Amino acid sequence: MKQHITSLLTILTALSMLSACSWVKTTKSGQQVTVKTYQQVTDCRKLGYTRSSVLDKIGFFQRDTDTMTKELQILAQNEAALMKGNTIVARGPVKNGQMIFDVYLCRP
């Protein structure tokens, strides 16, 4: 019985650590995309929007919101670069593992 509890605790610890890890990587062009607020893009041209999605749960465990936000932002930066944009603005917080970002082209 004691061994089962130890095994269960080990599995739970590993899963909680995995839920905080990020495997999403910024592309070279995505690194050029900045994250701003709507007040900072008043002189920019809106190109469209992108919706980013990641898993919000691993098994029964909810993933860390900060980690998901970072991953979703990276995905949006990568997509904005493909759209020839250089700036993104989040429309709102993470909801069910998704975020929507407006994509802009701003003067340097």
N, C-alpha and C positions, 0 to 999 in steps of 0.2 A: 504494500500500500504506500509506504513512504517513497519507494522508487517511482511509483506512478505520479505522485504529487510533484516530485522533483522534475520528472520528465515534462509534466504539464507546465510547470513554472518556466522551464527552459524554453519550451515552444512559445509560450505567451510572451516572454521577454524578447525572443527573436522576432516574432511578428510585430511587436510594438516598435522595435528598432527599424525594421523594414519599412514600416509605415511612415517613418520620418526621412527615409532616404529618397534621393532624387536621381533618376537615370536619364532625365531629359537634358540634352546638350544644345547649347547655342551654336548655330552655324556661323561661319565667318561673316556672312552678310547680315545675319541676325544681330551680331554684336554691334553693328552700326546703328541699330534702331534704339531710340531712347523712349523712356516711359515718362509721360507728362500728365498734367491735369488739364481739364477743359479750359481753365483760365489761361493756360500757357500756349494754347493752339489757336488763338483768335485770328492770327495772321497766316494760318496754314491752310492748305487745300485738302479737304477730306476726300480720300480715295475709296472708302468703303468700310467694311468691317470684317472681322474674323471671329469665329467661335472656337475656343480651345476646350478640349475635354481630356480629363485624366480619370483614373479610377479613384473614387472617393472612399472606398472600403477595400480592405484586404481580409477576406473571410468575413468574420463578424466584427472586425476592428475598423473604426473610423480613422481615416488618415489625418495627419496633422494639417490644419488649415494653412499655416504659413508655408509649408512645403508644397502643398497643392497650388497655392497662389504663385509661388516662384516658378513652378513647372508650367503653369498655364501662361504666365507672362513670357517665358522663354519660347513656348510654342507660338505665341502671338507675335513675338519679335521675328522669329524665323519666317512666319507667313507674311508679315508686313513687308519684309525685305523682298519676298517673291512678288509682291504687289507693287514694288518700286516705291514703297513708303519708307519714311525714316523716323516715324514717331507713332506711338500707340497710346491710347487713353482707355482705361478700363471703364466700362459702363456701370459696373457694380461689383460687389464681392462674389466670392466663390459660392455657387449654388449647385448642389448635386454633382460636384466635380467639374463644373463648367463655368466659364467666364466669357463674356463678349467684350471685344476691344474694337474701338474705332481706329482706323488707320489713316494717317495723315502724311502729307509731304510738306515739310517745313523748310524754309530757307536756313542754311547753316549760320 
